[in-house]
Amino acid sequence: MNKTKRKIFETSMKLFADKGYDATSIEEITATVGVAKGTLYYHFSSKEEIFNFLVDEGMKLLKNSITIKTDKMNNYLDKIRAVVLIQIKILFKYENFITIILSQIWGNDERSKLCKKYVFEYIQMIEEIVKLGIQKKEIIDRDSDIIASGIFGFTCSSYIYKMRHDKVDVQKIFEEVDNSFLKKLKA
């Protein structure tokens, strides 16, 4: 991604997170970036394309980070722990992205459907790890969809915690999630 496209991408993400998609105009994006509309349209055909691109790129980052880390592991409960730690780190590092995803998931418009699609695919990725862990008798034999959805929800709730506190320790949050929830998954 070239420098101008990255700047449009990052600025749009911040504006969408701060103001919401509907309240952010192309004019505001171009003014904040400091480029002409033509330059923006050279890189993106519409505000919707910018939104779709940032959601796609953010979810790729999350999924790829998890795949790279978990492919090297043999124990499925450890894989789930890695998923949780990575998700918490990404939640905190890319707050604007997470704000957009979580704010847009509710509803039935095209943006909501896109965000749901990506979140559900991500939860499915977690569910596959849980299912294999159940098969290997490393994770308790319960409903894998509920467990995977719970992992996603429990981890996202750490973002609420971050919003409530000035200073947070990712490792401490992970340890609390591990002790409160993940250790109970052991078969």
N, C-alpha and C positions, 0 to 999 in steps of 0.2 A: 504494500500500500504506500503510495507516494505521500510526501509531506502535506500537501494541500488536502488530499482526500482524508488523511488521518486527522487533520485539524477539524475538518467538517464533521467527521465521525465523532470525535471527542466532544466538540462543542454541542452538537445535536444531542448527544447522550446526556450531557449535563443539563441542557435546557429542557429536554423531555422529562428528566427526573425532577428538576426543580419546579417547573411550571405545568407539566403535563403535555401530552402530545398535542391536544387540540388548541391549547393556549400558546403554543410555539409556532411562529410563522417562519416562512422561508426568508422573509426580509430580516427578521431578528437573527436567524442563523448566519446569513451572509454578513450582516453588520458586525456581529460578534467575532466571526472568523476574520473579517476584513477582506472579503473577496466580492466580486461582482456576481450577480445572479447567474450570468453565463458560465462562470467558472464552476459554480455549484452544479449547474445542470450538465456540465461536461462530465462530472463525476457521478452524479445521481440524477435520474430523470424526474424525481418527485420527493416530497417529504416522506411519503409512504415507503419509497425505495430505501431511503436513509434508515427509517425505522426497521424495515425488514432486514437490512444489512446488519444493523447493530445487534438485533436479536439473534440472528444467525451466527455472527462472529462470537458473541458472548457465550452462546450455548456450545459452540464448537470448542472454545477454550475450556469450558468446564468439563465437557465429555472427554476431550483429548487428555487433559490433566489427569483425570481419573483412570482412563485406559492405560496411559503410560505407567502410572504408579501401580495399579492393581495387576497388570499383566505379569509383573515380576513376583507376585506373591502366590503362595500355595494355600494358605489358610483363609477360608471365606469370611470368618469373623474379622480377621485382620484386614481383609479387603473392605469390609463395611466400615471399619474404623478409619481406613484411609479415605474412603468416600466422604465420611463426615468431616474429617479434618480439612480436606481439600475444599469441600463446600463452604465451611466456615471461613477459611482463608479467602476464598473468592468473594464471599458475601462482604467481607470487610474491605478487601482491596478494591473491588469494583462495585461500590455502593450504588452508584447511579444506574448501572445495568440491572442490579437486583431490584431497585426501586421501580424501574420501568416494567420489568417482568411481573412483579407481584401486583403492581397497580393496574396493569392491563389484563390480567388473567380473568377478571370478573366481567362478565358481559357476553354478548353474542355477536359483536361486530367482528370484522375481519382481523383486526389487530388482536382482539381477545382470543379468537380462534387460533391464530398463529402462536400466541404465547402459550395457550393451553396445549397445543400440539407439541411444542418443544418441552414443556414441563412434563407432560405425560410420557414422552419418549425418554426423558431423563429418569423419571420414576421407574419406567420399564427396565432401564439399564440397571438400576439398583435392584429391582425385583429379580432379574436374572441371576445376579450374584447371590441373593437370598435363596432362590430355588436350588442353586447348585450347592450352597452351604447346607441346606436341608437334606439334599440327596447324600451328601458326604457325612451327614450326622454331626456337623460342626455348629449348626444353627438349629434352634428348636423348631419342631414341626408344627408350624402355625400358618395362617394365611399370608403368603408371601406378598400379595398386593397390599394388604393392610400394613405389614411391616415396612415395606418400601415407601409407601405413602407417609407413614409415621416418621420414618427417618428423614424424609424431605421436610415435612412439617416441623419436626422437632429442631432440625438444623436451621431452618428459616427463622424459627423463633429466637435464635441467638442474635439475629439482626435487631429484633425488638429490644433485647437486652442492651445491645450496643447503643441504640438510640436513647436509652434511658440513662446511660452512664458516660461520663466524660472520658474515662480511660478504661480500656478493656484489655484483657490478656487472652489471646486466642487459645493458648495451651490450657489455661485454666477452664475456659468454656468447654473445650474439647473434653477435658478430664471429667467435668461435671456431666456432660452428655454421656460419656462412656460409663461412668458409675451409675447414673440414674436410669439409663436406657439400654445401652449396647451390651453391657455385661449380662443383662437378663436374657439376651438372645442366645447365649451359649447353650448348646445341647447337653 
